[in-house]
Amino acid sequence: MASTSPTAAKPGRPRDPGADARILRAVVDELAEVGIAGFRINSVAARAKVAKRTLYSRWPERDDLILAGLSTLSVQLEPPRTGSLAKDIRLLYETLAEALDSPRWLIGARCSFELPDHPELYATFHRDCIDQPLAVIEDALFDAQRRGELRADVDRSVAAESLAASIAMFSSHIARMRGVNAHEVRDRYLDVFLHGLCAKGERPGSD
């Protein structure tokens, strides 16, 4: 009796290498148009030109997909560690201002108003998009405090939140609307901010 070899399994359909990027763009477009409350998996699949099962194979839950899209809008700061408070703060300011000036960030800002109605989504968004940048700013302030550049009594948490809020207010987008030079606004603000933080004898921005 002739032996028969098992039939080789046919390879499955190859994974579309561009699908993830298309899906995440589609998620952001969907959020921009209808927000979190109106977000629909079917619509995202249609926008990305993929089957719904492709979405579920990557992000099993609707909230997972929303967070994946929002994460593409987040600012992942890195501690500058230049050895100078003025240089660190200037670099952090410029990175955040550039991100906040992006039209895509307005989508995240819009969704942030809806997020408190979705506690689990809000907790993750807050951690990745708010707490992470604030922690990096606090870290720069902590380093400056250890070097003696920063007053010992400065509340680093309050200072970090103040800087982040001010960047949002004085970002280049707002500056253009007011018809003023964004760099001049930045320099005037940082002069005031650093003078309020620096230890006696320190000259912010002099290095």
C-alpha positions as CSV (number, residue, x, y, z in Angstrom):
1,M,0.0,0.0,0.0
2,A,1.5,3.2,-1.1
3,S,2.1,5.7,1.7
4,T,0.6,9.1,1.3
5,S,2.2,12.2,2.7
6,P,0.1,14.8,4.4
7,T,-1.1,17.7,2.3
8,A,0.9,20.8,3.1
9,A,-1.2,23.5,4.7
10,K,-1.9,26.4,2.5
11,P,-0.4,29.7,3.8
12,G,-3.0,32.1,5.1
13,R,-3.6,35.5,3.6
14,P,-0.5,37.6,4.3
15,R,-0.9,40.4,6.9
16,D,-1.4,43.8,5.3
17,P,1.6,45.8,6.5
18,G,-0.1,49.1,6.0
19,A,-3.3,48.2,7.7
20,D,-2.4,49.4,11.2
21,A,-1.4,52.9,10.0
22,R,-4.6,53.2,8.0
23,I,-6.8,52.0,10.9
24,L,-5.3,54.5,13.3
25,R,-5.7,57.3,10.8
26,A,-9.3,56.2,10.3
27,V,-9.8,56.2,14.1
28,V,-8.5,59.8,14.4
29,D,-10.7,60.9,11.4
30,E,-13.7,59.2,13.1
31,L,-13.1,60.9,16.4
32,A,-12.6,64.3,14.6
33,E,-16.0,63.9,12.9
34,V,-18.2,62.3,15.6
35,G,-16.3,62.3,18.8
36,I,-16.3,59.4,21.3
37,A,-20.1,59.1,21.7
38,G,-20.6,58.7,18.0
39,F,-17.6,56.4,17.4
40,R,-18.5,53.4,15.4
41,I,-16.3,50.3,14.5
42,N,-18.1,49.8,11.2
43,S,-17.3,53.3,10.1
44,V,-13.6,53.0,11.1
45,A,-13.4,49.7,9.1
46,A,-14.9,51.4,6.1
47,R,-12.6,54.4,6.3
48,A,-9.5,52.1,6.6
49,K,-10.8,49.7,3.9
50,V,-10.4,46.7,6.1
51,A,-12.7,44.0,7.4
52,K,-14.2,44.4,10.8
53,R,-12.5,41.2,11.9
54,T,-9.2,42.9,11.1
55,L,-9.9,45.5,13.7
56,Y,-11.0,43.0,16.3
57,S,-7.9,40.8,15.8
58,R,-5.8,43.8,16.7
59,W,-8.0,45.7,19.2
60,P,-10.6,43.4,20.7
61,E,-12.5,46.2,22.5
62,R,-13.9,49.5,21.2
63,D,-12.1,51.4,23.9
64,D,-8.8,49.8,23.0
65,L,-9.2,51.1,19.5
66,I,-10.1,54.6,20.6
67,L,-7.1,54.7,22.9
68,A,-4.8,53.5,20.2
69,G,-6.0,56.4,18.0
70,L,-5.7,58.9,20.7
71,S,-2.2,57.7,21.6
72,T,-1.0,58.8,18.1
73,L,-1.8,62.4,19.2
74,S,0.0,62.2,22.5
75,V,3.3,64.0,23.2
76,Q,6.0,61.6,24.4
77,L,8.5,63.9,26.1
78,E,12.0,62.9,26.8
79,P,14.0,64.6,29.7
80,P,16.4,67.0,28.0
81,R,19.1,66.7,30.8
82,T,21.2,69.5,29.4
83,G,22.5,70.5,32.9
84,S,20.7,73.8,32.7
85,L,17.2,74.7,33.8
86,A,16.8,77.4,31.2
87,K,17.9,75.1,28.4
88,D,15.7,72.2,29.6
89,I,12.6,74.3,30.0
90,R,13.1,76.0,26.6
91,L,13.4,72.6,24.9
92,L,10.4,71.3,26.6
93,Y,8.4,74.4,25.8
94,E,9.3,74.2,22.1
95,T,8.4,70.5,21.9
96,L,5.0,70.9,23.6
97,A,4.2,74.1,21.7
98,E,4.8,72.4,18.4
99,A,2.6,69.5,19.4
100,L,-0.2,71.8,20.6
101,D,0.0,73.8,17.4
102,S,-0.8,70.7,15.3
103,P,-4.4,70.6,14.0
104,R,-4.4,66.9,15.0
105,W,-4.0,67.9,18.6
106,L,-7.3,69.7,18.5
107,I,-9.0,66.3,18.0
108,G,-7.5,65.2,21.3
109,A,-8.5,68.4,23.0
110,R,-12.1,67.9,21.7
111,C,-12.2,64.4,22.9
112,S,-10.9,65.4,26.4
113,F,-14.3,67.0,27.1
114,E,-16.1,63.7,26.5
115,L,-13.6,61.5,28.3
116,P,-14.8,62.1,31.9
117,D,-18.0,60.4,30.8
118,H,-15.9,57.3,30.1
119,P,-13.8,56.7,33.3
120,E,-11.6,53.9,32.1
121,L,-10.8,55.7,28.9
122,Y,-10.2,58.9,30.8
123,A,-7.8,57.2,33.2
124,T,-5.6,55.8,30.5
125,F,-5.7,59.0,28.4
126,H,-4.8,61.1,31.5
127,R,-1.8,58.8,32.2
128,D,-0.4,58.8,28.7
129,C,-1.3,62.2,27.4
130,I,-1.2,64.4,30.6
131,D,0.7,62.7,33.4
132,Q,3.6,61.6,31.3
133,P,4.5,65.1,29.9
134,L,4.0,66.6,33.4
135,A,6.3,64.0,34.9
136,V,9.1,64.9,32.5
137,I,8.7,68.6,33.3
138,E,8.8,67.8,37.1
139,D,11.9,65.7,36.5
140,A,13.7,68.7,34.9
141,L,12.7,70.9,37.8
142,F,13.9,68.3,40.3
143,D,17.3,68.1,38.6
144,A,17.5,71.9,38.7
145,Q,16.6,71.9,42.4
146,R,19.4,69.4,43.2
147,R,21.8,71.6,41.3
148,G,20.7,74.7,43.3
149,E,19.2,76.5,40.3
150,L,15.7,76.2,41.7
151,R,14.4,77.6,44.9
152,A,14.0,74.9,47.6
153,D,10.4,75.9,48.4
154,V,9.1,75.6,44.8
155,D,6.2,73.2,44.4
156,R,7.4,71.3,41.3
157,S,4.0,69.9,40.6
158,V,2.3,73.3,40.5
159,A,5.2,74.7,38.5
160,A,4.9,71.9,35.9
161,E,1.2,72.3,35.5
162,S,1.6,76.1,35.2
163,L,4.2,75.7,32.4
164,A,2.0,73.2,30.5
165,A,-1.1,75.4,30.9
166,S,0.8,78.5,29.7
167,I,2.2,76.7,26.7
168,A,-1.3,75.8,25.7
169,M,-2.3,79.4,26.0
170,F,0.8,80.9,24.3
171,S,1.3,78.3,21.6
172,S,2.2,79.6,18.2
173,H,-1.4,79.0,17.0
174,I,-2.8,81.4,19.6
175,A,0.1,83.8,18.9
176,R,-0.7,83.9,15.2
177,M,-4.4,84.6,16.0
178,R,-3.3,87.6,18.1
179,G,-1.0,88.8,15.4
180,V,2.2,88.5,17.5
181,N,5.4,86.7,17.1
182,A,5.3,83.2,18.7
183,H,9.0,83.3,19.6
184,E,8.7,86.7,21.3
185,V,5.7,85.4,23.3
186,R,7.7,82.3,24.3
187,D,10.7,84.4,25.4
188,R,8.7,86.8,27.4
189,Y,6.8,84.1,29.2
190,L,9.9,82.0,30.0
191,D,11.7,85.1,31.4
192,V,8.8,85.6,33.8
193,F,8.5,81.9,34.6
194,L,12.1,81.2,35.3
195,H,12.6,84.4,37.3
196,G,9.8,83.2,39.6
197,L,11.5,79.8,40.1
198,C,15.2,80.5,40.2
199,A,17.2,80.5,43.4
200,K,18.8,83.8,44.5
201,G,21.9,84.6,42.5
202,E,20.9,82.5,39.6
203,R,20.3,84.2,36.2
204,P,17.8,82.3,34.1
205,G,18.5,82.1,30.4
206,S,22.0,83.5,30.9
207,D,23.9,80.3,29.8
